[in-house]
Amino acid sequence: MKSYLPFLVFLIFFASCKNDVKEIPVTSFEDEMEMKKWDSIYDNFQKYELHLYNEYNDKPKYVISKIDSLLIEYKNDANITADLHYFKGEIFYYLGDYEKSIHELKFENTRNTEIGLICNYVKLKKFEKAKQILDSNSRNDINFDDFIYANYYEVIGKVDQARKLYEDIKSDKPLKRFFYYQLVIERIAVLKENEPQLLNSIYFPTGNPGFKENVINGI
């Protein structure tokens, strides 16, 4: 008599495969259209944000008022509101209103907002507070944080420590593609002078969507 066992095993395996397929989440057409819609909204926002960045040096109060209007308009969009608060924090920093800048930067927790806070605390001469934030990010490789550390050491007058970090960055050739590599070369040249003019501030990372961090590839 012919055995049906192999056939039954196949049916069970086939059924289990069908169940597995059903459990795979499928993005619907509506979901894809919704994602594209929000991508389009953010792209259009960035174009306008770029326009405002081009204006804020000449009309900072006007640009702040525009940002406040946009914060109301896009209050339900977390990405856009985060960008806007950072933008305000950047403007207040360059206006010398460091407490207001700190207030805006605390709306989001990223490494850039932390560096922005460090910049403000240094200007307020709260060096220990700035150092605590600097030390809060563990790092294994030489990176942008080392440039910020070098800035910090230069500001507080620890020139040898600043120079060492700058030299470490300079010797890491893959970093040549980043914008701050050229700034490092400039600082090394300054620190070699007989009476170098030390920094009195730390580099504040811009939120300008037109800014290219990767100099060579334009990323």
N, C-alpha and C positions, 0 to 999 in steps of 0.2 A: 504494500500500500504506500502511495506517494506521501511524503511528509510535507506539511504546510508550514512547518516551523520557520524556515528561512523567509517565507513570504510574510508571515506575521511579524517577524523582527523588522523587516523592511518597512511595513506599515507603521509600526510604532516609532521607528526612527524618523520617517517622513513627517508624521504628525508632530513630533517634538520639534523638528526643524521649522515647521509652519508656525508653531507657537512662538518660537524664538524670533522669527521675522516680525510677528505682530507686535512684539515688545520693543522693537527698535523705534525710537521716536522719529517721526517724519515731519520735516518742516513743510507746512502747507504753503500754497501759493500766496494766501493772504498774509502769512507771517513774513514771507520773503518781500512782499510789496511794502509791508510796514517797516521792515528793516531798511529797505532802500529809501523809503520816505524820510526816515530819521537821518540816514546818512546824507541825504540831500539837504536836509535842514541844517545839519552841522556844517556841511561844506559851505553853504550860503552864509551861515553865521561867521565862519572863519574869514570869508572874503570881506565882510563888513568890519570884523574885528581888526583885520589888517589895515583897513582904511582908518580906523580910529587910532591904531598905533602910529600911523603916519602923521596924525594930527596932535597927539597928546603933548608933545614938546612945546608947541606953540599955544595950545588951548587946553591946558590940563583940567580946568574947572568944567569947561564945556563937555569934554570927554567923560569926566566922572558923572555928569548929569545924564549922559547918554547910557553909560553903563548901568546906572540906577534904573533907568527905564527898561533896559534889556533884562535886568534881574527880575523885574515884575513880569515882563512878557514871557520869559522862559523859566519861570519859577519851578516848573515840574520837570525840567530837563537837568539832571545832575551834572552831566558833562559840561554843558554850557555855563551853568551857574558857577561851577568850579573855576572855569577859565576866567569868568568875569570878576570873581572875587580876587583871583590872583592878579589880574590886570590892575584892579584898584590898589591892591597892595603894592604893586610895582610903582604906580604913579605916586602914591603917598610917600614911598621910600625916597624917590628922587625929589619930591617936594620938601623933604626933611621932616615930615610928619610921621615919625617912627612908630608912635603908639597906635595911630590909625592903621598904619601898614601892618603891624602885628595883628591887629583885630581882623583884618581882611584875610591874612594868610592862614589864620587858624580855622577857616571854614573847610579846609581839606588837609589831609595828612599824606604828603608825598615828600620825596627827598628834596625836590625843588622848593616846596614851601618851607621845609626845615632850613634849607640854606638861606632862604629869604629872611627867616626869623633870625638866623645867625648874623646876617648883615645888619639887621636892625639893632640887635642887642650889642653888637660891636659899636655902632654909632652912639648908642646910649651908654657906652662904656660898662656894660654888664658882661664883662669878659668871661666870668665863670659860667654864667648861664649859656653863653654862646658855645663855650667849650663842651659843656654837658651835651648839647645837641650834636655837636661835631662828633663826639665820642660814641653817640648812640647807634651809629651805623657801622657794623663790622664789615671789613673788606679784606679780601685775600689778594687782589691784584691792584696794581697802580691804576688809578682812575681819576675822574673829575674831583672826587673828594680830596685827593692828595693836593690838587691845585688849590682847593679852598683852605685846606690845612696850611699850606705854604703862605697863602694870603694872610691867614690869621696870625701865624708866627711873625710875619713881616710887620703887621700892624702893631703887635705888642713888643716889637723890638728884638725878637729872637732871630737875628739875621742868619746865623749859622744853620739853625734848624730849617729855616725857610729855604736857604740856598741848597741844602742837601735834598729837600723834597723836589725843588725845581730841577735839580740835576738828575734825580731819579726818573722824573717824567721825561726829560730830554733824552735819556738813554734808552727809553722804551719806544723803539721805532714804530711799532704799530699805532701808537698814539698820534703820529704825525698827521693823520687824516682828520683829527678833531681840531676845532677852532682854538681851543685853549693852549694847544701846543705852541702856537706862535706867540701867545701871550707869555708863556713860560720863557721862551727864548728872549723876549724883551725884558722880562724881570731879571733874568740872569745877567744880561748886559748892564742893567742899571745897578745891580748889587755889586758888580765888579768895579764901579767907580769909587774914587777916593772918598767922596762924601755923597753916598747914594740917597736919593729922595725916596724914603720908604712910603709904602701905601698907608693910607689912613682909612681905607674901607676894603670890604671884601666884594669880590665879583658877584653881582646879583643876576641870576639866570633869567633872561627875558622870557615872557610867555608869547612873544610875537610869533604868529604862525608862519611868517615869512623868513624867520631866522633859520639858518642852516648850521646844525651842530657838526655835521660831517662835511668838512671843507672840500675834500677831494671828490667824493661821490655825490655831494649835494643831497644827502639823505635827511 
